[in-house]
Amino acid sequence: MSEEKVVTISPELFDAVIFDLDGVITDTARVHAAAWTQLFDEYLGKEAPEGTNQEPFSHDDYLRHVDGRSRIDGVEAFLASRGIHLPRGTPADPPEAATAWGLANRKNALFLESLASDGVETFPDAVPAVEGVGAGGLQTAIVTASRNRAEVLAAAGIADLFDVSVDGLDSATLGLPGKPDPASFLEAARRLEVDPSRAVVVEDAISGVEAGRCGEFGLVIGVDRRGDGAQLIEHGADVAIRDLSAIVVELSGQDQGS
């Protein structure tokens, strides 16, 4: 397993490619990271219990505890890492509530403020790659823990780019656990009517590649946009690529290559 310049996908072996959203298709991972950082730095500085480790929220904290997870799971995972336990509360809790859901909703408000003011950009390689997968005869899906999937895709102008989607709202409705559990990826495969062994997962988060591996998908591609390729491979990616232009669908009649 290594970082590859080109990953060739054969339609003889695969029927679909399932993409993560934030950090793979849309350049919103940095917006999420900024919102998480603001949320936790303010919480640790003003509201955390006395004696709590108040070191600022770091890039490593982001990768280990919140990247790729649902908001509520991210809040609880990070708080647990600092020895903090808050009542979970409910999704209806206001942002100022002293509950895990209150913090999750506060983070979402920060993210939506940034989304409204700055908009959403797709990575330059993203749309051509997804269109290339479709042109090669494979189905496509988008899977994200975000409950803002529709708003993000609409803001980016790619609402109709994928055949199916599974987002945080779907997961809440269906009771699907978040990544690294593979449930959301498996639901996407079910909606596409493909066996997971014949589907490719494309992820930039550690929790996401873990989910792809746990779900026994046929190929798990890690997208190394932040210099985390070794960690992605360590946690379950078969290969790591720098950007989506490395994904090539083998044309019918060609010999398989890599």
PyRosetta script that sets phi, psi and omega in degrees:
from pyrosetta import init, pose_from_sequence

init()
pose = pose_from_sequence("MSEEKVVTISPELFDAVIFDLDGVITDTARVHAAAWTQLFDEYLGKEAPEGTNQEPFSHDDYLRHVDGRSRIDGVEAFLASRGIHLPRGTPADPPEAATAWGLANRKNALFLESLASDGVETFPDAVPAVEGVGAGGLQTAIVTASRNRAEVLAAAGIADLFDVSVDGLDSATLGLPGKPDPASFLEAARRLEVDPSRAVVVEDAISGVEAGRCGEFGLVIGVDRRGDGAQLIEHGADVAIRDLSAIVVELSGQDQGS")
pose.set_psi(1, 133.3)
pose.set_omega(1, -173.7)
pose.set_phi(2, -157.7)
pose.set_psi(2, 174.8)
pose.set_omega(2, 175.3)
pose.set_phi(3, -84.3)
pose.set_psi(3, 124.2)
pose.set_omega(3, -172.1)
pose.set_phi(4, -111.6)
pose.set_psi(4, 150.9)
pose.set_omega(4, 175.3)
pose.set_phi(5, -82.5)
pose.set_psi(5, -33.2)
pose.set_omega(5, -179.9)
pose.set_phi(6, -139.5)
pose.set_psi(6, 135.6)
pose.set_omega(6, 172.8)
pose.set_phi(7, -121.6)
pose.set_psi(7, 115.7)
pose.set_omega(7, -177.7)
pose.set_phi(8, -94.2)
pose.set_psi(8, 128.3)
pose.set_omega(8, 179.4)
pose.set_phi(9, -107.8)
pose.set_psi(9, 122.5)
pose.set_omega(9, -179.1)
pose.set_phi(10, -94.6)
pose.set_psi(10, 126.6)
pose.set_omega(10, 174.1)
pose.set_phi(11, -61.4)
pose.set_psi(11, -16.5)
pose.set_omega(11, 175.9)
pose.set_phi(12, -73.3)
pose.set_psi(12, -23.0)
pose.set_omega(12, -177.8)
pose.set_phi(13, -105.9)
pose.set_psi(13, -25.3)
pose.set_omega(13, -173.1)
pose.set_phi(14, -133.5)
pose.set_psi(14, 148.2)
pose.set_omega(14, -179.5)
pose.set_phi(15, -112.7)
pose.set_psi(15, -16.3)
pose.set_omega(15, -173.7)
pose.set_phi(16, -156.7)
pose.set_psi(16, 156.4)
pose.set_omega(16, 174.0)
pose.set_phi(17, -126.1)
pose.set_psi(17, 126.8)
pose.set_omega(17, -178.0)
pose.set_phi(18, -108.7)
pose.set_psi(18, 119.3)
pose.set_omega(18, -176.1)
pose.set_phi(19, -104.8)
pose.set_psi(19, 140.5)
pose.set_omega(19, 164.2)
pose.set_phi(20, -73.3)
pose.set_psi(20, 162.2)
pose.set_omega(20, -177.2)
pose.set_phi(21, -96.2)
pose.set_psi(21, -70.7)
pose.set_omega(21, -173.6)
pose.set_phi(22, -69.3)
pose.set_psi(22, 121.4)
pose.set_omega(22, 178.9)
pose.set_phi(23, 91.5)
pose.set_psi(23, -14.8)
pose.set_omega(23, 176.5)
pose.set_phi(24, -109.1)
pose.set_psi(24, -53.2)
pose.set_omega(24, 180.0)
pose.set_phi(25, -97.4)
pose.set_psi(25, -51.7)
pose.set_omega(25, -178.9)
pose.set_phi(26, -106.5)
pose.set_psi(26, 145.5)
pose.set_omega(26, -179.2)
pose.set_phi(27, -84.8)
pose.set_psi(27, 57.2)
pose.set_omega(27, -178.7)
pose.set_phi(28, -107.6)
pose.set_psi(28, -8.0)
pose.set_omega(28, 179.4)
pose.set_phi(29, -59.3)
pose.set_psi(29, -38.2)
pose.set_omega(29, 179.8)
pose.set_phi(30, -68.0)
pose.set_psi(30, -32.6)
pose.set_omega(30, 178.2)
pose.set_phi(31, -69.7)
pose.set_psi(31, -42.8)
pose.set_omega(31, 175.7)
pose.set_phi(32, -61.0)
pose.set_psi(32, -45.4)
pose.set_omega(32, -178.1)
pose.set_phi(33, -60.7)
pose.set_psi(33, -41.0)
pose.set_omega(33, 179.0)
pose.set_phi(34, -65.1)
pose.set_psi(34, -39.8)
pose.set_omega(34, 179.0)
pose.set_phi(35, -66.5)
pose.set_psi(35, -42.8)
pose.set_omega(35, 176.6)
pose.set_phi(36, -60.9)
pose.set_psi(36, -43.5)
pose.set_omega(36, -178.4)
pose.set_phi(37, -62.0)
pose.set_psi(37, -46.5)
pose.set_omega(37, 179.3)
pose.set_phi(38, -62.1)
pose.set_psi(38, -44.2)
pose.set_omega(38, -179.5)
pose.set_phi(39, -58.1)
pose.set_psi(39, -54.7)
pose.set_omega(39, -172.5)
pose.set_phi(40, -74.8)
pose.set_psi(40, -34.7)
pose.set_omega(40, 177.7)
pose.set_phi(41, -64.4)
pose.set_psi(41, -40.3)
pose.set_omega(41, 178.0)
pose.set_phi(42, -68.5)
pose.set_psi(42, -40.5)
pose.set_omega(42, 179.5)
pose.set_phi(43, -64.2)
pose.set_psi(43, -47.0)
pose.set_omega(43, -178.8)
pose.set_phi(44, -63.7)
pose.set_psi(44, -35.6)
pose.set_omega(44, -177.5)
pose.set_phi(45, -77.5)
pose.set_psi(45, -25.7)
pose.set_omega(45, -171.4)
pose.set_phi(46, -121.7)
pose.set_psi(46, -27.5)
pose.set_omega(46, -168.6)
pose.set_phi(47, -124.5)
pose.set_psi(47, -15.0)
pose.set_omega(47, -175.3)
pose.set_phi(48, -66.7)
pose.set_psi(48, 150.4)
pose.set_omega(48, 179.1)
pose.set_phi(49, -59.0)
pose.set_psi(49, 150.5)
pose.set_omega(49, 179.8)
pose.set_phi(50, -59.6)
pose.set_psi(50, 137.3)
pose.set_omega(50, -179.6)
pose.set_phi(51, 90.7)
pose.set_psi(51, -3.7)
pose.set_omega(51, 178.9)
pose.set_phi(52, -68.8)
pose.set_psi(52, 143.9)
pose.set_omega(52, 171.7)
pose.set_phi(53, -61.4)
pose.set_psi(53, 113.1)
pose.set_omega(53, -175.1)
pose.set_phi(54, -103.4)
pose.set_psi(54, 20.1)
pose.set_omega(54, 174.8)
pose.set_phi(55, -59.2)
pose.set_psi(55, 138.9)
pose.set_omega(55, -176.9)
pose.set_phi(56, -56.8)
pose.set_psi(56, 150.2)
pose.set_omega(56, 175.2)
pose.set_phi(57, -60.5)
pose.set_psi(57, 126.5)
pose.set_omega(57, -172.6)
pose.set_phi(58, -111.1)
pose.set_psi(58, 171.6)
pose.set_omega(58, 175.0)
pose.set_phi(59, -60.7)
pose.set_psi(59, -39.0)
pose.set_omega(59, 178.1)
pose.set_phi(60, -64.3)
pose.set_psi(60, -40.0)
pose.set_omega(60, 175.2)
pose.set_phi(61, -58.8)
pose.set_psi(61, -42.9)
pose.set_omega(61, -179.7)
pose.set_phi(62, -60.3)
pose.set_psi(62, -48.0)
pose.set_omega(62, -178.0)
pose.set_phi(63, -65.7)
pose.set_psi(63, -41.7)
pose.set_omega(63, -173.2)
pose.set_phi(64, -78.1)
pose.set_psi(64, -34.6)
pose.set_omega(64, -166.8)
pose.set_phi(65, -114.9)
pose.set_psi(65, -28.8)
pose.set_omega(65, -173.8)
pose.set_phi(66, -124.5)
pose.set_psi(66, -25.4)
pose.set_omega(66, -175.2)
pose.set_phi(67, -62.0)
pose.set_psi(67, 123.2)
pose.set_omega(67, 177.8)
pose.set_phi(68, 84.2)
pose.set_psi(68, -8.5)
pose.set_omega(68, -178.7)
pose.set_phi(69, -93.3)
pose.set_psi(69, 164.0)
pose.set_omega(69, 172.0)
pose.set_phi(70, -66.2)
pose.set_psi(70, 160.1)
pose.set_omega(70, -178.7)
pose.set_phi(71, -57.7)
pose.set_psi(71, -47.0)
pose.set_omega(71, -176.5)
pose.set_phi(72, -66.0)
pose.set_psi(72, -39.3)
pose.set_omega(72, 177.6)
pose.set_phi(73, -65.9)
pose.set_psi(73, -38.7)
pose.set_omega(73, 178.8)
pose.set_phi(74, -64.6)
pose.set_psi(74, -43.8)
pose.set_omega(74, 177.9)
pose.set_phi(75, -59.1)
pose.set_psi(75, -50.7)
pose.set_omega(75, -175.0)
pose.set_phi(76, -68.3)
pose.set_psi(76, -35.7)
pose.set_omega(76, 179.3)
pose.set_phi(77, -66.4)
pose.set_psi(77, -44.1)
pose.set_omega(77, 180.0)
pose.set_phi(78, -67.8)
pose.set_psi(78, -45.2)
pose.set_omega(78, 179.4)
pose.set_phi(79, -58.8)
pose.set_psi(79, -41.3)
pose.set_omega(79, 179.0)
pose.set_phi(80, -62.0)
pose.set_psi(80, -34.8)
pose.set_omega(80, 179.7)
pose.set_phi(81, -65.8)
pose.set_psi(81, -21.9)
pose.set_omega(81, 177.4)
pose.set_phi(82, -103.3)
pose.set_psi(82, 9.0)
pose.set_omega(82, 178.0)
pose.set_phi(83, 73.8)
pose.set_psi(83, 25.8)
pose.set_omega(83, -178.0)
pose.set_phi(84, -109.0)
pose.set_psi(84, 133.6)
pose.set_omega(84, 174.1)
pose.set_phi(85, -125.0)
pose.set_psi(85, 123.0)
pose.set_omega(85, 174.5)
pose.set_phi(86, -113.4)
pose.set_psi(86, 152.5)
pose.set_omega(86, 170.5)
pose.set_phi(87, -56.4)
pose.set_psi(87, 141.2)
pose.set_omega(87, -178.4)
pose.set_phi(88, -65.8)
pose.set_psi(88, -40.6)
pose.set_omega(88, -175.7)
pose.set_phi(89, 72.6)
pose.set_psi(89, -154.8)
pose.set_omega(89, -179.2)
pose.set_phi(90, -134.5)
pose.set_psi(90, 162.2)
pose.set_omega(90, 178.8)
pose.set_phi(91, -59.1)
pose.set_psi(91, -17.7)
pose.set_omega(91, 180.0)
pose.set_phi(92, -84.0)
pose.set_psi(92, -3.8)
pose.set_omega(92, -178.5)
pose.set_phi(93, -61.2)
pose.set_psi(93, 137.6)
pose.set_omega(93, 176.5)
pose.set_phi(94, -70.5)
pose.set_psi(94, 159.0)
pose.set_omega(94, -177.0)
pose.set_phi(95, -57.8)
pose.set_psi(95, -26.9)
pose.set_omega(95, -178.8)
pose.set_phi(96, -84.1)
pose.set_psi(96, -3.7)
pose.set_omega(96, -178.0)
pose.set_phi(97, -66.3)
pose.set_psi(97, 142.9)
pose.set_omega(97, 179.9)
pose.set_phi(98, -86.2)
pose.set_psi(98, 55.8)
pose.set_omega(98, 179.6)
pose.set_phi(99, -133.6)
pose.set_psi(99, 165.1)
pose.set_omega(99, 176.7)
pose.set_phi(100, -61.8)
pose.set_psi(100, -40.4)
pose.set_omega(100, 178.2)
pose.set_phi(101, -67.5)
pose.set_psi(101, -32.4)
pose.set_omega(101, 175.6)
pose.set_phi(102, -60.5)
pose.set_psi(102, -45.7)
pose.set_omega(102, 177.6)
pose.set_phi(103, -65.2)
pose.set_psi(103, -39.9)
pose.set_omega(103, 178.9)
pose.set_phi(104, -61.1)
pose.set_psi(104, -40.9)
pose.set_omega(104, 179.7)
pose.set_phi(105, -72.7)
pose.set_psi(105, -29.7)
pose.set_omega(105, 175.4)
pose.set_phi(106, -66.9)
pose.set_psi(106, -42.4)
pose.set_omega(106, 177.5)
pose.set_phi(107, -61.6)
pose.set_psi(107, -41.8)
pose.set_omega(107, -179.5)
pose.set_phi(108, -63.6)
pose.set_psi(108, -38.1)
pose.set_omega(108, 178.4)
pose.set_phi(109, -62.8)
pose.set_psi(109, -41.5)
pose.set_omega(109, 178.4)
pose.set_phi(110, -63.7)
pose.set_psi(110, -40.9)
pose.set_omega(110, 179.6)
pose.set_phi(111, -65.3)
pose.set_psi(111, -45.4)
pose.set_omega(111, -178.3)
pose.set_phi(112, -65.9)
pose.set_psi(112, -34.3)
pose.set_omega(112, 175.7)
pose.set_phi(113, -60.2)
pose.set_psi(113, -44.5)
pose.set_omega(113, 179.5)
pose.set_phi(114, -67.4)
pose.set_psi(114, -39.5)
pose.set_omega(114, 179.3)
pose.set_phi(115, -61.0)
pose.set_psi(115, -42.5)
pose.set_omega(115, -178.6)
pose.set_phi(116, -67.8)
pose.set_psi(116, -36.9)
pose.set_omega(116, -175.2)
pose.set_phi(117, -84.6)
pose.set_psi(117, -33.5)
pose.set_omega(117, -172.2)
pose.set_phi(118, -111.8)
pose.set_psi(118, -13.7)
pose.set_omega(118, -177.9)
pose.set_phi(119, 74.1)
pose.set_psi(119, -169.1)
pose.set_omega(119, -177.5)
pose.set_phi(120, -131.2)
pose.set_psi(120, 136.3)
pose.set_omega(120, 174.4)
pose.set_phi(121, -116.5)
pose.set_psi(121, 142.6)
pose.set_omega(121, 170.3)
pose.set_phi(122, -88.9)
pose.set_psi(122, 152.7)
pose.set_omega(122, 173.2)
pose.set_phi(123, -66.7)
pose.set_psi(123, 143.4)
pose.set_omega(123, -176.4)
pose.set_phi(124, -56.2)
pose.set_psi(124, -29.7)
pose.set_omega(124, -178.2)
pose.set_phi(125, -85.3)
pose.set_psi(125, -10.8)
pose.set_omega(125, -167.3)
pose.set_phi(126, -71.2)
pose.set_psi(126, -58.4)
pose.set_omega(126, -175.7)
pose.set_phi(127, -61.8)
pose.set_psi(127, -46.0)
pose.set_omega(127, 177.1)
pose.set_phi(128, -58.7)
pose.set_psi(128, -35.5)
pose.set_omega(128, -179.4)
pose.set_phi(129, -67.6)
pose.set_psi(129, -45.4)
pose.set_omega(129, -179.9)
pose.set_phi(130, -65.2)
pose.set_psi(130, -42.6)
pose.set_omega(130, 178.2)
pose.set_phi(131, -63.6)
pose.set_psi(131, -36.1)
pose.set_omega(131, 177.9)
pose.set_phi(132, -65.8)
pose.set_psi(132, -38.2)
pose.set_omega(132, 176.7)
pose.set_phi(133, -62.7)
pose.set_psi(133, -45.4)
pose.set_omega(133, 178.5)
pose.set_phi(134, -63.9)
pose.set_psi(134, -41.0)
pose.set_omega(134, 179.6)
pose.set_phi(135, -65.0)
pose.set_psi(135, -25.3)
pose.set_omega(135, 178.8)
pose.set_phi(136, -82.3)
pose.set_psi(136, 1.7)
pose.set_omega(136, 175.8)
pose.set_phi(137, 93.3)
pose.set_psi(137, 7.4)
pose.set_omega(137, 179.5)
pose.set_phi(138, -99.7)
pose.set_psi(138, 148.4)
pose.set_omega(138, 174.7)
pose.set_phi(139, -78.6)
pose.set_psi(139, 160.9)
pose.set_omega(139, -180.0)
pose.set_phi(140, -131.6)
pose.set_psi(140, 149.6)
pose.set_omega(140, 176.2)
pose.set_phi(141, -141.4)
pose.set_psi(141, 154.4)
pose.set_omega(141, 172.8)
pose.set_phi(142, -116.7)
pose.set_psi(142, 132.5)
pose.set_omega(142, 178.8)
pose.set_phi(143, -128.4)
pose.set_psi(143, 129.0)
pose.set_omega(143, -179.8)
pose.set_phi(144, -150.2)
pose.set_psi(144, 148.8)
pose.set_omega(144, 174.6)
pose.set_phi(145, -77.9)
pose.set_psi(145, -12.2)
pose.set_omega(145, -175.9)
pose.set_phi(146, -69.0)
pose.set_psi(146, 139.2)
pose.set_omega(146, 172.2)
pose.set_phi(147, -87.0)
pose.set_psi(147, 0.2)
pose.set_omega(147, -179.1)
pose.set_phi(148, -105.7)
pose.set_psi(148, 20.7)
pose.set_omega(148, -176.3)
pose.set_phi(149, -54.4)
pose.set_psi(149, -47.7)
pose.set_omega(149, -177.0)
pose.set_phi(150, -63.0)
pose.set_psi(150, -42.6)
pose.set_omega(150, -179.7)
pose.set_phi(151, -65.1)
pose.set_psi(151, -41.3)
pose.set_omega(151, -178.9)
pose.set_phi(152, -66.9)
pose.set_psi(152, -46.1)
pose.set_omega(152, 179.9)
pose.set_phi(153, -64.2)
pose.set_psi(153, -40.2)
pose.set_omega(153, 178.7)
pose.set_phi(154, -64.6)
pose.set_psi(154, -43.8)
pose.set_omega(154, -179.7)
pose.set_phi(155, -63.6)
pose.set_psi(155, -31.3)
pose.set_omega(155, 179.4)
pose.set_phi(156, -85.8)
pose.set_psi(156, -7.7)
pose.set_omega(156, 178.8)
pose.set_phi(157, 76.0)
pose.set_psi(157, 26.9)
pose.set_omega(157, -177.3)
pose.set_phi(158, -128.9)
pose.set_psi(158, 33.5)
pose.set_omega(158, -175.9)
pose.set_phi(159, -61.1)
pose.set_psi(159, -27.7)
pose.set_omega(159, -176.3)
pose.set_phi(160, -106.8)
pose.set_psi(160, 18.5)
pose.set_omega(160, -173.2)
pose.set_phi(161, -76.4)
pose.set_psi(161, -26.9)
pose.set_omega(161, -172.2)
pose.set_phi(162, -112.4)
pose.set_psi(162, 152.0)
pose.set_omega(162, 179.9)
pose.set_phi(163, -72.1)
pose.set_psi(163, -41.1)
pose.set_omega(163, 177.2)
pose.set_phi(164, -141.6)
pose.set_psi(164, 165.5)
pose.set_omega(164, 177.5)
pose.set_phi(165, -142.8)
pose.set_psi(165, 152.1)
pose.set_omega(165, 171.3)
pose.set_phi(166, -136.0)
pose.set_psi(166, 121.8)
pose.set_omega(166, -176.9)
pose.set_phi(167, -128.2)
pose.set_psi(167, -172.9)
pose.set_omega(167, -177.6)
pose.set_phi(168, -62.7)
pose.set_psi(168, -31.6)
pose.set_omega(168, 177.0)
pose.set_phi(169, -67.9)
pose.set_psi(169, -41.4)
pose.set_omega(169, 176.3)
pose.set_phi(170, -61.9)
pose.set_psi(170, -43.5)
pose.set_omega(170, -178.5)
pose.set_phi(171, -62.4)
pose.set_psi(171, -39.9)
pose.set_omega(171, 178.6)
pose.set_phi(172, -65.7)
pose.set_psi(172, -42.3)
pose.set_omega(172, -179.0)
pose.set_phi(173, -65.4)
pose.set_psi(173, -40.7)
pose.set_omega(173, -175.4)
pose.set_phi(174, -91.3)
pose.set_psi(174, -6.6)
pose.set_omega(174, -178.5)
pose.set_phi(175, 71.3)
pose.set_psi(175, 33.4)
pose.set_omega(175, -178.9)
pose.set_phi(176, -83.6)
pose.set_psi(176, 129.4)
pose.set_omega(176, 175.0)
pose.set_phi(177, -68.0)
pose.set_psi(177, 154.0)
pose.set_omega(177, -177.9)
pose.set_phi(178, -80.8)
pose.set_psi(178, 167.8)
pose.set_omega(178, 174.6)
pose.set_phi(179, -58.5)
pose.set_psi(179, 143.3)
pose.set_omega(179, 16.2)
pose.set_phi(180, -82.8)
pose.set_psi(180, 4.7)
pose.set_omega(180, 171.3)
pose.set_phi(181, -65.9)
pose.set_psi(181, 138.8)
pose.set_omega(181, -175.5)
pose.set_phi(182, -82.4)
pose.set_psi(182, 7.3)
pose.set_omega(182, -170.3)
pose.set_phi(183, -55.0)
pose.set_psi(183, -42.2)
pose.set_omega(183, -177.4)
pose.set_phi(184, -69.1)
pose.set_psi(184, -37.2)
pose.set_omega(184, 175.8)
pose.set_phi(185, -66.9)
pose.set_psi(185, -41.1)
pose.set_omega(185, 179.1)
pose.set_phi(186, -64.8)
pose.set_psi(186, -35.5)
pose.set_omega(186, 176.6)
pose.set_phi(187, -65.8)
pose.set_psi(187, -39.0)
pose.set_omega(187, 177.0)
pose.set_phi(188, -62.9)
pose.set_psi(188, -42.9)
pose.set_omega(188, 177.8)
pose.set_phi(189, -62.0)
pose.set_psi(189, -39.0)
pose.set_omega(189, 178.5)
pose.set_phi(190, -63.5)
pose.set_psi(190, -43.4)
pose.set_omega(190, -179.8)
pose.set_phi(191, -67.1)
pose.set_psi(191, -31.6)
pose.set_omega(191, 176.8)
pose.set_phi(192, -80.0)
pose.set_psi(192, -11.8)
pose.set_omega(192, -177.5)
pose.set_phi(193, 61.2)
pose.set_psi(193, 45.4)
pose.set_omega(193, 176.5)
pose.set_phi(194, -127.1)
pose.set_psi(194, 151.0)
pose.set_omega(194, 174.7)
pose.set_phi(195, -74.9)
pose.set_psi(195, 137.5)
pose.set_omega(195, 179.8)
pose.set_phi(196, -53.2)
pose.set_psi(196, -32.6)
pose.set_omega(196, -179.5)
pose.set_phi(197, -66.1)
pose.set_psi(197, -15.8)
pose.set_omega(197, 179.2)
pose.set_phi(198, -110.6)
pose.set_psi(198, 22.2)
pose.set_omega(198, 178.0)
pose.set_phi(199, -125.5)
pose.set_psi(199, 148.7)
pose.set_omega(199, 178.8)
pose.set_phi(200, -106.0)
pose.set_psi(200, 136.1)
pose.set_omega(200, 174.1)
pose.set_phi(201, -107.0)
pose.set_psi(201, 132.9)
pose.set_omega(201, 178.8)
pose.set_phi(202, -120.2)
pose.set_psi(202, 115.5)
pose.set_omega(202, -170.5)
pose.set_phi(203, -140.7)
pose.set_psi(203, 150.0)
pose.set_omega(203, 174.2)
pose.set_phi(204, -111.9)
pose.set_psi(204, -5.4)
pose.set_omega(204, -175.8)
pose.set_phi(205, -104.4)
pose.set_psi(205, 146.2)
pose.set_omega(205, 177.4)
pose.set_phi(206, -58.1)
pose.set_psi(206, -45.7)
pose.set_omega(206, 180.0)
pose.set_phi(207, -62.8)
pose.set_psi(207, -30.9)
pose.set_omega(207, -179.4)
pose.set_phi(208, -72.3)
pose.set_psi(208, -43.7)
pose.set_omega(208, 178.5)
pose.set_phi(209, -69.3)
pose.set_psi(209, -32.6)
pose.set_omega(209, 174.3)
pose.set_phi(210, -61.8)
pose.set_psi(210, -41.1)
pose.set_omega(210, 179.1)
pose.set_phi(211, -64.8)
pose.set_psi(211, -42.9)
pose.set_omega(211, 178.7)
pose.set_phi(212, -61.8)
pose.set_psi(212, -41.8)
pose.set_omega(212, 179.2)
pose.set_phi(213, -68.6)
pose.set_psi(213, -43.4)
pose.set_omega(213, -179.2)
pose.set_phi(214, -63.5)
pose.set_psi(214, -33.2)
pose.set_omega(214, -179.9)
pose.set_phi(215, -80.0)
pose.set_psi(215, -0.2)
pose.set_omega(215, 177.9)
pose.set_phi(216, 59.6)
pose.set_psi(216, 42.4)
pose.set_omega(216, 175.1)
pose.set_phi(217, -74.3)
pose.set_psi(217, 153.4)
pose.set_omega(217, -172.1)
pose.set_phi(218, -65.3)
pose.set_psi(218, -30.3)
pose.set_omega(218, 179.5)
pose.set_phi(219, -152.0)
pose.set_psi(219, 132.3)
pose.set_omega(219, 177.8)
pose.set_phi(220, -118.6)
pose.set_psi(220, 115.7)
pose.set_omega(220, -178.5)
pose.set_phi(221, -104.9)
pose.set_psi(221, 122.9)
pose.set_omega(221, 175.0)
pose.set_phi(222, -92.0)
pose.set_psi(222, 132.6)
pose.set_omega(222, 179.1)
pose.set_phi(223, -101.5)
pose.set_psi(223, 112.0)
pose.set_omega(223, -173.5)
pose.set_phi(224, -95.9)
pose.set_psi(224, 79.7)
pose.set_omega(224, 179.0)
pose.set_phi(225, -90.2)
pose.set_psi(225, -9.6)
pose.set_omega(225, -173.3)
pose.set_phi(226, -126.6)
pose.set_psi(226, 16.9)
pose.set_omega(226, -179.1)
pose.set_phi(227, 76.3)
pose.set_psi(227, 26.5)
pose.set_omega(227, -177.7)
pose.set_phi(228, -108.6)
pose.set_psi(228, 22.4)
pose.set_omega(228, -174.4)
pose.set_phi(229, -57.6)
pose.set_psi(229, -42.4)
pose.set_omega(229, -178.7)
pose.set_phi(230, -63.0)
pose.set_psi(230, -39.8)
pose.set_omega(230, 179.0)
pose.set_phi(231, -68.0)
pose.set_psi(231, -38.2)
pose.set_omega(231, 179.0)
pose.set_phi(232, -62.2)
pose.set_psi(232, -42.9)
pose.set_omega(232, 178.5)
pose.set_phi(233, -67.4)
pose.set_psi(233, -40.9)
pose.set_omega(233, 179.6)
pose.set_phi(234, -60.1)
pose.set_psi(234, -32.0)
pose.set_omega(234, -175.1)
pose.set_phi(235, -98.8)
pose.set_psi(235, 7.5)
pose.set_omega(235, 171.4)
pose.set_phi(236, 136.1)
pose.set_psi(236, -10.6)
pose.set_omega(236, 178.8)
pose.set_phi(237, -71.5)
pose.set_psi(237, 139.5)
pose.set_omega(237, 174.3)
pose.set_phi(238, -72.3)
pose.set_psi(238, -39.6)
pose.set_omega(238, 178.3)
pose.set_phi(239, -142.5)
pose.set_psi(239, 161.9)
pose.set_omega(239, 172.4)
pose.set_phi(240, -124.5)
pose.set_psi(240, 139.6)
pose.set_omega(240, 179.9)
pose.set_phi(241, -127.3)
pose.set_psi(241, 155.3)
pose.set_omega(241, -178.6)
pose.set_phi(242, -75.6)
pose.set_psi(242, -38.2)
pose.set_omega(242, 178.3)
pose.set_phi(243, -155.5)
pose.set_psi(243, 172.2)
pose.set_omega(243, -171.5)
pose.set_phi(244, -73.0)
pose.set_psi(244, -11.7)
pose.set_omega(244, 177.0)
pose.set_phi(245, -65.6)
pose.set_psi(245, -15.2)
pose.set_omega(245, 178.4)
pose.set_phi(246, -75.1)
pose.set_psi(246, -12.9)
pose.set_omega(246, -179.7)
pose.set_phi(247, -86.1)
pose.set_psi(247, 119.9)
pose.set_omega(247, -178.1)
pose.set_phi(248, -125.5)
pose.set_psi(248, 128.1)
pose.set_omega(248, 176.5)
pose.set_phi(249, -91.0)
pose.set_psi(249, 125.3)
pose.set_omega(249, -179.5)
pose.set_phi(250, -65.0)
pose.set_psi(250, 128.8)
pose.set_omega(250, 177.9)
pose.set_phi(251, -76.6)
pose.set_psi(251, 147.7)
pose.set_omega(251, -178.0)
pose.set_phi(252, -57.1)
pose.set_psi(252, 131.5)
pose.set_omega(252, 178.1)
pose.set_phi(253, 94.1)
pose.set_psi(253, -11.5)
pose.set_omega(253, 179.2)
pose.set_phi(254, -86.0)
pose.set_psi(254, 154.3)
pose.set_omega(254, 171.7)
pose.set_phi(255, -74.0)
pose.set_psi(255, 142.7)
pose.set_omega(255, 180.0)
pose.set_phi(256, -70.2)
pose.set_psi(256, 135.1)
pose.set_omega(256, 178.4)
pose.set_phi(257, -136.7)
pose.set_psi(257, -174.8)
pose.set_omega(257, 178.9)
pose.set_phi(258, -151.2)
pose.dump_pdb("model.pdb")
